Amino acid sequence: MQGPPVPEPAVAVGEDPRSYARLMSAVYDATMAGHRAPARPREVIGESWQRLIASGMQDRGPDTTVVEMGGLEMLRRSSGLMDVLDEISRGLESLVADGENILVVADAKGRVLWRSGSPSVLMNADRLGFIEGANWGEGAVGTNAIGTALVSQRAVQVFSAEHFLRSHHSWTCAGAPIRDPRTSQVIGVVDVSGPAATVHPTTVALVDAVARLAESHLRQEHDRTLNRLRALAAPILARMGSPALAVDTDGWVAAVDAMPLHNRILLPERLGPGRVRLATLGMCAVEPLPGGWLVRPAKGDDAEGGAEQDRPSQVTLDVSDPDTPSLIMAGAFGSWRHDLSLRHAEILCALAFSPQGRSAPQLAEDLYGDRSKVVTVRAEMSRLRKQFAGILAAQPYRFAASIELSVRYPADRCLLLPPSNAPAIRTARMAGVPATTHGGQ
């Protein structure tokens, strides 16, 4: 099997960057004027220029469209890249530590999701519109390492006048696509950019290597997720004694019993507990599992809907043991118990205290005493809703109406989550908290 192409540096080892920059400037001027150029640009650059000239793009200011902060947070959460930010930052910290380069992570459409660097280099990037939420796809800002890496599907270094827009000629950038190892689809780009004088032949190879490490991390994390789901689901499937399977929230199959093997099934975008028609399996009964779903193909009377399947799932938030808070679910086809971290237990308690739901600012006040910490809350809720798909709803955040919730509190309410300093938990300890039951349709 042939591997990905070896990244080609803009300036070869031993080549004088200043001489190459002057040559590329002459090539750029001649090409844009429609004259015979003194040399040809590198293949990846020449192909990019041809695409942009054919599209009618002119040497103009970049497209300054920027996604607003609320939309940016949504793009970040849905990108699939949050879990590899630390891996990327550690791998490229040597390039950013000198204060001359900026590290950028963009999504599959070239929209800048995160960036980091010294204040001075970030200020220079601001002048180009190279900011979080900005579109740096090739169609928006011309040839650049983010957009051109996405189009060419390979690591790219773009130096000085190789950029299509003249305003970018004082910069150099190196970008590499990151693929979802499950589907091989590109989900984003990692990029290192800085002043043209910082160009180095090894930069693009290092950026590409870090992108491959990020993919490896995603693969390992997916394997761990499926293994956890498999360990939980296997005894449930064995007790059911009927065809069923367990899938993660993206439809990847973790365990199967008495059914043909599937690698993945297509799930509806908005899936909840109950009966649902799946493209691969037909009518099915679906129940939540930690990190996924229990799916049982329905046959005969089941497909029409019976009382057993109409009964809502019963969920218990158990905080009676100060040391081991947990979430328990008992459904029509199985039951499970999942231990909770302190932070997740705090969040679920806050939601149990308010069956009508809590907004992100309200939850931030519940957890931190600071309504401005909405970004942190949204990130936590994104992880929690993925872990307990179908149990939690949003806008506002709450337990879904399709479940019956009860809470087991300690006999002494002063022992409610003893390590917690969350304001909502402190208030509940002092005031006492009522037994909570809601949901059920």
TIKOLMI-718279 format. One record per residue (C-alpha): residue number from 0; residue in three letters; x, y, z. Coordinates in steps of 0.05 Angstrom, whole numbers, plus 5000, padded with zeros to 4 digits. Layout:
% TIKOLMI-718279
+-------+------+------+------+------+
| tilum | fiba |    X |    Y |    Z |
+-------+------+------+------+------+
|   NUM |  ALA |    X |    Y |    Z |
...
+-------+------+------+------+------+
% end
This chain:
% TIKOLMI-718279
+-------+------+------+------+------+
| tilum | fiba |    X |    Y |    Z |
+-------+------+------+------+------+
|     0 |  MET | 5000 | 5000 | 5000 |
|     1 |  GLN | 5029 | 5067 | 4980 |
|     2 |  GLY | 5037 | 5117 | 5037 |
|     3 |  PRO | 5024 | 5192 | 5035 |
|     4 |  PRO | 5071 | 5235 | 4993 |
|     5 |  VAL | 5134 | 5260 | 5028 |
|     6 |  PRO | 5124 | 5333 | 5046 |
|     7 |  GLU | 5163 | 5379 | 4999 |
|     8 |  PRO | 5196 | 5440 | 5032 |
|     9 |  ALA | 5189 | 5506 | 4996 |
|    10 |  VAL | 5263 | 5520 | 5005 |
|    11 |  ALA | 5310 | 5461 | 4998 |
|    12 |  VAL | 5366 | 5447 | 5048 |
|    13 |  GLY | 5425 | 5492 | 5030 |
|    14 |  GLU | 5384 | 5538 | 4985 |
|    15 |  ASP | 5385 | 5613 | 5000 |
|    16 |  PRO | 5315 | 5633 | 5021 |
|    17 |  ARG | 5326 | 5706 | 4999 |
|    18 |  SER | 5346 | 5685 | 4929 |
|    19 |  TYR | 5286 | 5639 | 4924 |
|    20 |  ALA | 5240 | 5694 | 4949 |
|    21 |  ARG | 5266 | 5742 | 4895 |
|    22 |  LEU | 5257 | 5689 | 4841 |
|    23 |  MET | 5186 | 5672 | 4864 |
|    24 |  SER | 5169 | 5746 | 4866 |
|    25 |  ALA | 5189 | 5752 | 4792 |
|    26 |  VAL | 5151 | 5688 | 4775 |
|    27 |  TYR | 5090 | 5714 | 4812 |
|    28 |  ASP | 5091 | 5783 | 4778 |
|    29 |  ALA | 5098 | 5752 | 4709 |
|    30 |  THR | 5045 | 5699 | 4720 |
|    31 |  MET | 4993 | 5749 | 4747 |
|    32 |  ALA | 5007 | 5796 | 4689 |
|    33 |  GLY | 4999 | 5739 | 4638 |
|    34 |  HIS | 5072 | 5743 | 4616 |
|    35 |  ARG | 5124 | 5688 | 4608 |
|    36 |  ALA | 5154 | 5673 | 4677 |
|    37 |  PRO | 5229 | 5663 | 4688 |
|    38 |  ALA | 5215 | 5596 | 4722 |
|    39 |  ARG | 5158 | 5550 | 4741 |
|    40 |  PRO | 5130 | 5548 | 4812 |
|    41 |  ARG | 5130 | 5482 | 4848 |
|    42 |  GLU | 5075 | 5435 | 4824 |
|    43 |  VAL | 5030 | 5443 | 4885 |
|    44 |  ILE | 5036 | 5519 | 4880 |
|    45 |  GLY | 5026 | 5522 | 4805 |
|    46 |  GLU | 4964 | 5479 | 4809 |
|    47 |  SER | 4936 | 5524 | 4864 |
|    48 |  TRP | 4949 | 5587 | 4823 |
|    49 |  GLN | 4915 | 5556 | 4762 |
|    50 |  ARG | 4853 | 5539 | 4803 |
|    51 |  LEU | 4848 | 5609 | 4831 |
|    52 |  ILE | 4861 | 5644 | 4764 |
|    53 |  ALA | 4808 | 5600 | 4732 |
|    54 |  SER | 4759 | 5618 | 4788 |
|    55 |  GLY | 4769 | 5692 | 4774 |
|    56 |  MET | 4803 | 5708 | 4839 |
|    57 |  GLN | 4844 | 5773 | 4837 |
|    58 |  ASP | 4901 | 5796 | 4881 |
|    59 |  ARG | 4856 | 5832 | 4930 |
|    60 |  GLY | 4843 | 5835 | 5004 |
|    61 |  PRO | 4824 | 5768 | 5036 |
|    62 |  ASP | 4752 | 5748 | 5052 |
|    63 |  THR | 4743 | 5776 | 5122 |
|    64 |  THR | 4681 | 5735 | 5140 |
|    65 |  VAL | 4687 | 5712 | 5212 |
|    66 |  VAL | 4644 | 5662 | 5250 |
|    67 |  GLU | 4616 | 5693 | 5313 |
|    68 |  MET | 4638 | 5665 | 5381 |
|    69 |  GLY | 4575 | 5623 | 5393 |
|    70 |  GLY | 4582 | 5592 | 5324 |
|    71 |  LEU | 4657 | 5583 | 5334 |
|    72 |  GLU | 4646 | 5543 | 5397 |
|    73 |  MET | 4597 | 5498 | 5360 |
|    74 |  LEU | 4648 | 5488 | 5304 |
|    75 |  ARG | 4701 | 5470 | 5355 |
|    76 |  ARG | 4658 | 5418 | 5390 |
|    77 |  SER | 4635 | 5386 | 5325 |
|    78 |  SER | 4704 | 5386 | 5292 |
|    79 |  GLY | 4729 | 5322 | 5324 |
|    80 |  LEU | 4795 | 5358 | 5339 |
|    81 |  MET | 4787 | 5378 | 5413 |
|    82 |  ASP | 4817 | 5312 | 5437 |
|    83 |  VAL | 4882 | 5323 | 5400 |
|    84 |  LEU | 4896 | 5396 | 5417 |
|    85 |  ASP | 4945 | 5378 | 5472 |
|    86 |  GLU | 4980 | 5328 | 5427 |
|    87 |  ILE | 4988 | 5381 | 5373 |
|    88 |  SER | 5012 | 5435 | 5421 |
|    89 |  ARG | 5065 | 5390 | 5453 |
|    90 |  GLY | 5090 | 5367 | 5385 |
|    91 |  LEU | 5099 | 5437 | 5357 |
|    92 |  GLU | 5117 | 5477 | 5419 |
|    93 |  SER | 5190 | 5482 | 5396 |
|    94 |  LEU | 5168 | 5520 | 5334 |
|    95 |  VAL | 5124 | 5568 | 5374 |
|    96 |  ALA | 5169 | 5577 | 5435 |
|    97 |  ASP | 5215 | 5627 | 5400 |
|    98 |  GLY | 5157 | 5676 | 5394 |
|    99 |  GLU | 5162 | 5684 | 5318 |
|   100 |  ASN | 5111 | 5632 | 5296 |
|   101 |  ILE | 5037 | 5621 | 5306 |
|   102 |  LEU | 5005 | 5553 | 5315 |
|   103 |  VAL | 4936 | 5546 | 5283 |
|   104 |  VAL | 4885 | 5489 | 5280 |
|   105 |  ALA | 4830 | 5495 | 5227 |
|   106 |  ASP | 4771 | 5452 | 5210 |
|   107 |  ALA | 4756 | 5414 | 5146 |
|   108 |  LYS | 4731 | 5477 | 5112 |
|   109 |  GLY | 4792 | 5519 | 5131 |
|   110 |  ARG | 4759 | 5558 | 5187 |
|   111 |  VAL | 4808 | 5577 | 5242 |
|   112 |  LEU | 4786 | 5543 | 5306 |
|   113 |  TRP | 4845 | 5555 | 5352 |
|   114 |  ARG | 4910 | 5593 | 5349 |
|   115 |  SER | 4967 | 5607 | 5397 |
|   116 |  GLY | 5032 | 5647 | 5395 |
|   117 |  SER | 5066 | 5707 | 5424 |
|   118 |  PRO | 5027 | 5773 | 5428 |
|   119 |  SER | 5070 | 5804 | 5374 |
|   120 |  VAL | 5061 | 5749 | 5322 |
|   121 |  LEU | 4986 | 5746 | 5338 |
|   122 |  MET | 4981 | 5820 | 5327 |
|   123 |  ASN | 5014 | 5812 | 5258 |
|   124 |  ALA | 4966 | 5756 | 5243 |
|   125 |  ASP | 4907 | 5800 | 5263 |
|   126 |  ARG | 4927 | 5849 | 5208 |
|   127 |  LEU | 4918 | 5794 | 5156 |
|   128 |  GLY | 4852 | 5772 | 5185 |
|   129 |  PHE | 4886 | 5708 | 5209 |
|   130 |  ILE | 4841 | 5703 | 5270 |
|   131 |  GLU | 4797 | 5652 | 5304 |
|   132 |  GLY | 4733 | 5642 | 5265 |
|   133 |  ALA | 4762 | 5667 | 5199 |
|   134 |  ASN | 4757 | 5626 | 5135 |
|   135 |  TRP | 4826 | 5608 | 5108 |
|   136 |  GLY | 4802 | 5561 | 5054 |
|   137 |  GLU | 4837 | 5569 | 4987 |
|   138 |  GLY | 4775 | 5600 | 4957 |
|   139 |  ALA | 4773 | 5654 | 5010 |
|   140 |  VAL | 4847 | 5676 | 5016 |
|   141 |  GLY | 4882 | 5642 | 4958 |
|   142 |  THR | 4943 | 5596 | 4961 |
|   143 |  ASN | 4962 | 5584 | 5034 |
|   144 |  ALA | 4982 | 5523 | 5075 |
|   145 |  ILE | 4913 | 5513 | 5106 |
|   146 |  GLY | 4870 | 5519 | 5045 |
|   147 |  THR | 4919 | 5487 | 4996 |
|   148 |  ALA | 4932 | 5428 | 5043 |
|   149 |  LEU | 4857 | 5416 | 5044 |
|   150 |  VAL | 4851 | 5418 | 4968 |
|   151 |  SER | 4913 | 5377 | 4954 |
|   152 |  GLN | 4901 | 5329 | 5012 |
|   153 |  ARG | 4974 | 5331 | 5032 |
|   154 |  ALA | 5024 | 5371 | 5074 |
|   155 |  VAL | 5043 | 5437 | 5042 |
|   156 |  GLN | 5093 | 5492 | 5055 |
|   157 |  VAL | 5079 | 5560 | 5024 |
|   158 |  PHE | 5134 | 5612 | 5025 |
|   159 |  SER | 5133 | 5686 | 5009 |
|   160 |  ALA | 5109 | 5700 | 4937 |
|   161 |  GLU | 5082 | 5630 | 4931 |
|   162 |  HIS | 5020 | 5658 | 4966 |
|   163 |  PHE | 4968 | 5681 | 4917 |
|   164 |  LEU | 4952 | 5745 | 4953 |
|   165 |  ARG | 5009 | 5796 | 4954 |
|   166 |  SER | 4991 | 5817 | 5025 |
|   167 |  HIS | 5015 | 5748 | 5048 |
|   168 |  HIS | 5083 | 5751 | 5015 |
|   169 |  SER | 5118 | 5770 | 5079 |
|   170 |  TRP | 5096 | 5704 | 5111 |
|   171 |  THR | 5114 | 5630 | 5108 |
|   172 |  CYS | 5067 | 5574 | 5129 |
|   173 |  ALA | 5067 | 5499 | 5134 |
|   174 |  GLY | 5003 | 5458 | 5141 |
|   175 |  ALA | 4984 | 5385 | 5142 |
|   176 |  PRO | 4914 | 5353 | 5139 |
|   177 |  ILE | 4888 | 5311 | 5197 |
|   178 |  ARG | 4845 | 5252 | 5178 |
|   179 |  ASP | 4793 | 5215 | 5218 |
|   180 |  PRO | 4825 | 5146 | 5222 |
|   181 |  ARG | 4757 | 5113 | 5221 |
|   182 |  THR | 4735 | 5142 | 5155 |
|   183 |  SER | 4800 | 5170 | 5124 |
|   184 |  GLN | 4763 | 5236 | 5114 |
|   185 |  VAL | 4801 | 5300 | 5128 |
|   186 |  ILE | 4773 | 5334 | 5190 |
|   187 |  GLY | 4821 | 5392 | 5197 |
|   188 |  VAL | 4890 | 5421 | 5187 |
|   189 |  VAL | 4948 | 5438 | 5233 |
|   190 |  ASP | 4989 | 5498 | 5211 |
|   191 |  VAL | 5051 | 5536 | 5233 |
|   192 |  SER | 5059 | 5606 | 5204 |
|   193 |  GLY | 5107 | 5664 | 5215 |
|   194 |  PRO | 5150 | 5717 | 5181 |
|   195 |  ALA | 5181 | 5693 | 5116 |
|   196 |  ALA | 5251 | 5697 | 5147 |
|   197 |  THR | 5233 | 5639 | 5193 |
|   198 |  VAL | 5225 | 5590 | 5135 |
|   199 |  HIS | 5261 | 5524 | 5148 |
|   200 |  PRO | 5263 | 5460 | 5105 |
|   201 |  THR | 5245 | 5415 | 5164 |
|   202 |  THR | 5183 | 5453 | 5187 |
|   203 |  VAL | 5134 | 5420 | 5140 |
|   204 |  ALA | 5159 | 5351 | 5156 |
|   205 |  LEU | 5151 | 5364 | 5231 |
|   206 |  VAL | 5081 | 5392 | 5221 |
|   207 |  ASP | 5063 | 5331 | 5180 |
|   208 |  ALA | 5091 | 5284 | 5233 |
|   209 |  VAL | 5050 | 5318 | 5287 |
|   210 |  ALA | 4987 | 5311 | 5244 |
|   211 |  ARG | 5001 | 5236 | 5238 |
|   212 |  LEU | 5010 | 5232 | 5314 |
|   213 |  ALA | 4943 | 5266 | 5323 |
|   214 |  GLU | 4911 | 5214 | 5278 |
|   215 |  SER | 4943 | 5158 | 5318 |
|   216 |  HIS | 4915 | 5189 | 5382 |
|   217 |  LEU | 4846 | 5192 | 5351 |
|   218 |  ARG | 4851 | 5119 | 5331 |
|   219 |  GLN | 4873 | 5097 | 5400 |
|   220 |  GLU | 4819 | 5138 | 5434 |
|   221 |  HIS | 4765 | 5108 | 5389 |
|   222 |  ASP | 4791 | 5038 | 5405 |
|   223 |  ARG | 4788 | 5054 | 5480 |
|   224 |  THR | 4717 | 5081 | 5473 |
|   225 |  LEU | 4693 | 5019 | 5436 |
|   226 |  ASN | 4727 | 4973 | 5486 |
|   227 |  ARG | 4693 | 5008 | 5545 |
|   228 |  LEU | 4626 | 5004 | 5510 |
|   229 |  ARG | 4638 | 4931 | 5492 |
|   230 |  ALA | 4654 | 4912 | 5564 |
|   231 |  LEU | 4590 | 4945 | 5588 |
|   232 |  ALA | 4545 | 4919 | 5533 |
|   233 |  ALA | 4568 | 4847 | 5529 |
|   234 |  PRO | 4532 | 4822 | 5592 |
|   235 |  ILE | 4470 | 4862 | 5573 |
|   236 |  LEU | 4468 | 4830 | 5504 |
|   237 |  ALA | 4479 | 4761 | 5535 |
|   238 |  ARG | 4420 | 4770 | 5583 |
|   239 |  MET | 4373 | 4794 | 5528 |
|   240 |  GLY | 4375 | 4730 | 5489 |
|   241 |  SER | 4352 | 4764 | 5425 |
|   242 |  PRO | 4388 | 4797 | 5366 |
|   243 |  ALA | 4418 | 4863 | 5387 |
|   244 |  LEU | 4480 | 4906 | 5381 |
|   245 |  ALA | 4515 | 4963 | 5417 |
|   246 |  VAL | 4541 | 5023 | 5377 |
|   247 |  ASP | 4577 | 5087 | 5396 |
|   248 |  THR | 4545 | 5155 | 5384 |
|   249 |  ASP | 4572 | 5155 | 5313 |
|   250 |  GLY | 4543 | 5086 | 5297 |
|   251 |  TRP | 4608 | 5046 | 5302 |
|   252 |  VAL | 4592 | 4976 | 5327 |
|   253 |  ALA | 4624 | 4956 | 5393 |
|   254 |  ALA | 4587 | 4890 | 5406 |
|   255 |  VAL | 4537 | 4846 | 5369 |
|   256 |  ASP | 4496 | 4784 | 5388 |
|   257 |  ALA | 4457 | 4738 | 5341 |
|   258 |  MET | 4462 | 4786 | 5283 |
|   259 |  PRO | 4505 | 4794 | 5220 |
|   260 |  LEU | 4568 | 4833 | 5235 |
|   261 |  HIS | 4567 | 4907 | 5217 |
|   262 |  ASN | 4625 | 4955 | 5224 |
|   263 |  ARG | 4579 | 5015 | 5227 |
|   264 |  ILE | 4505 | 5032 | 5221 |
|   265 |  LEU | 4478 | 5099 | 5199 |
|   266 |  LEU | 4444 | 5136 | 5256 |
|   267 |  PRO | 4395 | 5194 | 5250 |
|   268 |  GLU | 4425 | 5261 | 5266 |
|   269 |  ARG | 4378 | 5270 | 5326 |
|   270 |  LEU | 4370 | 5202 | 5358 |
|   271 |  GLY | 4332 | 5190 | 5423 |
|   272 |  PRO | 4308 | 5130 | 5463 |
|   273 |  GLY | 4248 | 5092 | 5434 |
|   274 |  ARG | 4230 | 5063 | 5367 |
|   275 |  VAL | 4265 | 5089 | 5305 |
|   276 |  ARG | 4274 | 5065 | 5234 |
|   277 |  LEU | 4347 | 5055 | 5216 |
|   278 |  ALA | 4369 | 5052 | 5143 |
|   279 |  THR | 4410 | 4989 | 5155 |
|   280 |  LEU | 4365 | 4950 | 5202 |
|   281 |  GLY | 4294 | 4976 | 5193 |
|   282 |  MET | 4250 | 4989 | 5254 |
|   283 |  CYS | 4290 | 4984 | 5319 |
|   284 |  ALA | 4283 | 4995 | 5393 |
|   285 |  VAL | 4338 | 5040 | 5419 |
|   286 |  GLU | 4362 | 5053 | 5490 |
|   287 |  PRO | 4420 | 5096 | 5515 |
|   288 |  LEU | 4486 | 5067 | 5540 |
|   289 |  PRO | 4545 | 5106 | 5567 |
|   290 |  GLY | 4579 | 5129 | 5504 |
|   291 |  GLY | 4530 | 5098 | 5455 |
|   292 |  TRP | 4465 | 5061 | 5443 |
|   293 |  LEU | 4435 | 4992 | 5453 |
|   294 |  VAL | 4398 | 4974 | 5388 |
|   295 |  ARG | 4348 | 4916 | 5381 |
|   296 |  PRO | 4316 | 4903 | 5312 |
|   297 |  ALA | 4241 | 4901 | 5323 |
|   298 |  LYS | 4199 | 4846 | 5292 |
|   299 |  GLY | 4125 | 4831 | 5289 |
|   300 |  ASP | 4087 | 4865 | 5345 |
|   301 |  ASP | 4150 | 4900 | 5369 |
|   302 |  ALA | 4154 | 4938 | 5303 |
|   303 |  GLU | 4085 | 4965 | 5314 |
|   304 |  GLY | 4102 | 4987 | 5384 |
|   305 |  GLY | 4085 | 4954 | 5449 |
|   306 |  ALA | 4074 | 4978 | 5520 |
|   307 |  GLU | 4142 | 4952 | 5540 |
|   308 |  GLN | 4178 | 4996 | 5490 |
|   309 |  ASP | 4133 | 5056 | 5505 |
|   310 |  ARG | 4154 | 5055 | 5579 |
|   311 |  PRO | 4206 | 5110 | 5591 |
|   312 |  SER | 4276 | 5091 | 5613 |
|   313 |  GLN | 4287 | 5099 | 5688 |
|   314 |  VAL | 4351 | 5136 | 5706 |
|   315 |  THR | 4377 | 5143 | 5777 |
|   316 |  LEU | 4430 | 5194 | 5797 |
|   317 |  ASP | 4462 | 5160 | 5858 |
|   318 |  VAL | 4501 | 5208 | 5902 |
|   319 |  SER | 4485 | 5170 | 5967 |
|   320 |  ASP | 4557 | 5145 | 5973 |
|   321 |  PRO | 4602 | 5205 | 5983 |
|   322 |  ASP | 4660 | 5170 | 5948 |
|   323 |  THR | 4628 | 5139 | 5887 |
|   324 |  PRO | 4573 | 5179 | 5852 |
|   325 |  SER | 4542 | 5142 | 5794 |
|   326 |  LEU | 4487 | 5142 | 5742 |
|   327 |  ILE | 4442 | 5081 | 5736 |
|   328 |  MET | 4394 | 5065 | 5680 |
|   329 |  ALA | 4341 | 5011 | 5677 |
|   330 |  GLY | 4307 | 5003 | 5610 |
|   331 |  ALA | 4263 | 4952 | 5574 |
|   332 |  PHE | 4322 | 4910 | 5551 |
|   333 |  GLY | 4377 | 4919 | 5602 |
|   334 |  SER | 4408 | 4961 | 5657 |
|   335 |  TRP | 4476 | 4991 | 5672 |
|   336 |  ARG | 4514 | 5032 | 5723 |
|   337 |  HIS | 4567 | 5083 | 5706 |
|   338 |  ASP | 4613 | 5116 | 5757 |
|   339 |  LEU | 4618 | 5192 | 5751 |
|   340 |  SER | 4674 | 5241 | 5759 |
|   341 |  LEU | 4664 | 5296 | 5811 |
|   342 |  ARG | 4653 | 5349 | 5758 |
|   343 |  HIS | 4601 | 5307 | 5721 |
|   344 |  ALA | 4566 | 5290 | 5786 |
|   345 |  GLU | 4563 | 5365 | 5802 |
|   346 |  ILE | 4532 | 5381 | 5735 |
|   347 |  LEU | 4480 | 5325 | 5739 |
|   348 |  CYS | 4461 | 5347 | 5809 |
|   349 |  ALA | 4452 | 5419 | 5786 |
|   350 |  LEU | 4407 | 5394 | 5730 |
|   351 |  ALA | 4368 | 5349 | 5777 |
|   352 |  PHE | 4356 | 5409 | 5823 |
|   353 |  SER | 4324 | 5446 | 5764 |
|   354 |  PRO | 4280 | 5400 | 5722 |
|   355 |  GLN | 4261 | 5459 | 5678 |
|   356 |  GLY | 4334 | 5463 | 5655 |
|   357 |  ARG | 4393 | 5510 | 5662 |
|   358 |  SER | 4425 | 5556 | 5611 |
|   359 |  ALA | 4501 | 5557 | 5602 |
|   360 |  PRO | 4509 | 5621 | 5644 |
|   361 |  GLN | 4465 | 5592 | 5698 |
|   362 |  LEU | 4506 | 5527 | 5700 |
|   363 |  ALA | 4570 | 5568 | 5702 |
|   364 |  GLU | 4543 | 5603 | 5764 |
|   365 |  ASP | 4522 | 5536 | 5794 |
|   366 |  LEU | 4590 | 5505 | 5783 |
|   367 |  TYR | 4640 | 5563 | 5788 |
|   368 |  GLY | 4602 | 5622 | 5817 |
|   369 |  ASP | 4620 | 5659 | 5752 |
|   370 |  ARG | 4568 | 5667 | 5697 |
|   371 |  SER | 4623 | 5685 | 5646 |
|   372 |  LYS | 4652 | 5614 | 5645 |
|   373 |  VAL | 4603 | 5592 | 5591 |
|   374 |  VAL | 4658 | 5564 | 5544 |
|   375 |  THR | 4681 | 5516 | 5599 |
|   376 |  VAL | 4610 | 5496 | 5613 |
|   377 |  ARG | 4593 | 5483 | 5540 |
|   378 |  ALA | 4656 | 5440 | 5532 |
|   379 |  GLU | 4637 | 5399 | 5594 |
|   380 |  MET | 4566 | 5391 | 5571 |
|   381 |  SER | 4589 | 5370 | 5501 |
|   382 |  ARG | 4629 | 5314 | 5532 |
|   383 |  LEU | 4574 | 5295 | 5580 |
|   384 |  ARG | 4519 | 5294 | 5527 |
|   385 |  LYS | 4563 | 5250 | 5483 |
|   386 |  GLN | 4575 | 5203 | 5542 |
|   387 |  PHE | 4501 | 5200 | 5558 |
|   388 |  ALA | 4468 | 5208 | 5490 |
|   389 |  GLY | 4392 | 5210 | 5496 |
|   390 |  ILE | 4392 | 5223 | 5571 |
|   391 |  LEU | 4411 | 5297 | 5569 |
|   392 |  ALA | 4380 | 5351 | 5525 |
|   393 |  ALA | 4402 | 5422 | 5509 |
|   394 |  GLN | 4373 | 5492 | 5502 |
|   395 |  PRO | 4367 | 5493 | 5560 |
|   396 |  TYR | 4411 | 5437 | 5588 |
|   397 |  ARG | 4366 | 5387 | 5624 |
|   398 |  PHE | 4349 | 5314 | 5633 |
|   399 |  ALA | 4309 | 5291 | 5573 |
|   400 |  ALA | 4234 | 5287 | 5580 |
|   401 |  SER | 4236 | 5215 | 5553 |
|   402 |  ILE | 4266 | 5189 | 5618 |
|   403 |  GLU | 4242 | 5183 | 5690 |
|   404 |  LEU | 4295 | 5211 | 5736 |
|   405 |  SER | 4304 | 5197 | 5810 |
|   406 |  VAL | 4360 | 5218 | 5856 |
|   407 |  ARG | 4389 | 5180 | 5915 |
|   408 |  TYR | 4418 | 5229 | 5966 |
|   409 |  PRO | 4460 | 5213 | 6027 |
|   410 |  ALA | 4422 | 5206 | 6092 |
|   411 |  ASP | 4461 | 5265 | 6119 |
|   412 |  ARG | 4454 | 5320 | 6066 |
|   413 |  CYS | 4517 | 5352 | 6091 |
|   414 |  LEU | 4554 | 5294 | 6059 |
|   415 |  LEU | 4530 | 5310 | 5989 |
|   416 |  LEU | 4592 | 5306 | 5945 |
|   417 |  PRO | 4640 | 5325 | 6002 |
|   418 |  PRO | 4700 | 5345 | 5957 |
|   419 |  SER | 4657 | 5394 | 5917 |
|   420 |  ASN | 4662 | 5469 | 5924 |
|   421 |  ALA | 4610 | 5484 | 5871 |
|   422 |  PRO | 4561 | 5537 | 5895 |
|   423 |  ALA | 4500 | 5496 | 5876 |
|   424 |  ILE | 4525 | 5437 | 5918 |
|   425 |  ARG | 4543 | 5481 | 5978 |
|   426 |  THR | 4474 | 5511 | 5976 |
|   427 |  ALA | 4441 | 5442 | 5972 |
|   428 |  ARG | 4481 | 5418 | 6032 |
|   429 |  MET | 4457 | 5477 | 6074 |
|   430 |  ALA | 4385 | 5479 | 6051 |
|   431 |  GLY | 4372 | 5405 | 6041 |
|   432 |  VAL | 4350 | 5380 | 5973 |
|   433 |  PRO | 4283 | 5349 | 5956 |
|   434 |  ALA | 4275 | 5280 | 5927 |
|   435 |  THR | 4273 | 5291 | 5852 |
|   436 |  THR | 4231 | 5255 | 5800 |
|   437 |  HIS | 4212 | 5282 | 5732 |
|   438 |  GLY | 4203 | 5261 | 5660 |
|   439 |  GLY | 4163 | 5206 | 5630 |
|   440 |  GLN | 4118 | 5218 | 5572 |
+-------+------+------+------+------+
% end
